[in-house]
């Protein structure tokens, strides 16, 4: 990605904060990478002030950490935080879906089916990022229909560690297909207004992921927080795409 491309991406993301945050959440940047502010300033062709402001906000959200000797580093995935973020989302989503069952319109179901069809296309392209974006779209529909946009924004803004785990897991074709199957079942249960079965499915879909988490931890231990992250000697991280690397070591 050249400077012109970086400016196009920045314009699309609107702010430096959006750009950096999206690169982290979409796993273009490997957890544990060092953020070189001078390098980023040149890459985006912006002043240092908006970069520092963005990093302060991202640190509050747990996506970067700053240490006295090592500077600013993309946070590694914290197992305890993933568990809490999953718990938060599951609790809120279960309650929202209960309300949704009472008020949804046929148009809401059609929107969910449209998002699911987009996921089918993403599977054919083996595009985990697009699949996850469609996943968020589908799950957002009950929040919007019930007037809980604030709850949705809160969940999304405070789920950076969980979001990266989701994307990492979706880089596996089997997980992509299983997730799509769960979405199909979810729509069927909504139409049936089967609240009890739907609650069980949401728990399985969001919270009951211990074996999946352990598998990812075993395969990519260096992506998870076990100690203060070490600095990296990688080339310009803003031009890389970590998720497309075959070897995550």
QUIJO-V878431 format. One record per residue. RES is the residue in three letters. BURIAL is b if it has 24 or more other ideal C-beta (glycine too) atoms within 12 Angstrom, else e. Layout:
res = [RES:RES]
burial = [BURIAL:BURIAL]
This chain:
res = [UNK:UNK:UNK:UNK:UNK:UNK:UNK:UNK:UNK:UNK:UNK:UNK:UNK:UNK:UNK:UNK:UNK:UNK:UNK:UNK:UNK:UNK:UNK:UNK:UNK:UNK:UNK:UNK:UNK:UNK:UNK:UNK:UNK:UNK:UNK:UNK:UNK:UNK:UNK:UNK:UNK:UNK:UNK:UNK:UNK:UNK:UNK:UNK:UNK:UNK:UNK:UNK:UNK:UNK:UNK:UNK:UNK:UNK:UNK:UNK:UNK:UNK:UNK:UNK:UNK:UNK:UNK:UNK:UNK:UNK:UNK:UNK:UNK:UNK:UNK:UNK:UNK:UNK:UNK:UNK:UNK:UNK:UNK:UNK:UNK:UNK:UNK:UNK:UNK:UNK:UNK:UNK:UNK:UNK:UNK:UNK:UNK:UNK:UNK:UNK:UNK:UNK:UNK:UNK:UNK:UNK:UNK:UNK:UNK:UNK:UNK:UNK:UNK:UNK:UNK:UNK:UNK:UNK:UNK:UNK:UNK:UNK:UNK:UNK:UNK:UNK:UNK:UNK:UNK:UNK:UNK:UNK:UNK:UNK:UNK:UNK:UNK:UNK:UNK:UNK:UNK:UNK:UNK:UNK:UNK:UNK:UNK:UNK:UNK:UNK:UNK:UNK:UNK:UNK:UNK:UNK:UNK:UNK:UNK:UNK:UNK:UNK:UNK:UNK:UNK:UNK:UNK:UNK:UNK:UNK:UNK:UNK:UNK:UNK:UNK:UNK:UNK:UNK:UNK:UNK:UNK:UNK:UNK:UNK:UNK:UNK:UNK:UNK:UNK:UNK:UNK:UNK:UNK:UNK:UNK:UNK:UNK:UNK:UNK:UNK:UNK:UNK:UNK:UNK:UNK:UNK:UNK:UNK:UNK:UNK:UNK:UNK:UNK:UNK:UNK:UNK:UNK:UNK:UNK:UNK:UNK:UNK:UNK:UNK:UNK:UNK:UNK:UNK:UNK:UNK:UNK:UNK:UNK:UNK:UNK:UNK:UNK:UNK:UNK:UNK:UNK:UNK:UNK:UNK:UNK:UNK:UNK:UNK:UNK]
burial = [e:e:e:e:e:b:e:e:b:b:e:e:e:e:e:b:b:e:b:b:b:b:b:b:b:b:b:b:b:b:b:b:b:b:b:b:b:e:e:b:b:e:b:b:e:b:e:e:e:b:b:b:e:b:b:e:e:b:b:e:b:b:b:b:b:e:e:e:e:e:b:b:b:b:b:b:b:b:b:e:b:b:e:e:b:b:e:b:b:b:e:b:b:b:e:b:b:b:e:b:b:e:e:b:e:e:e:b:b:e:b:b:b:e:b:b:e:b:b:b:e:b:b:e:e:e:b:b:b:b:b:b:b:b:b:b:b:b:b:b:b:b:b:b:b:b:e:b:e:e:b:b:e:e:b:b:b:b:b:b:b:b:b:b:b:b:b:b:b:b:b:e:e:e:b:b:e:e:b:b:e:b:b:b:e:b:b:e:b:b:e:e:e:e:e:e:e:b:b:e:b:b:e:b:b:b:b:e:b:e:e:b:b:e:e:b:b:e:e:b:e:b:b:b:b:e:e:e:b:e:e:b:e:e:e:b:b:b:e:e:e:b:b:e:e:e:e:e:e]
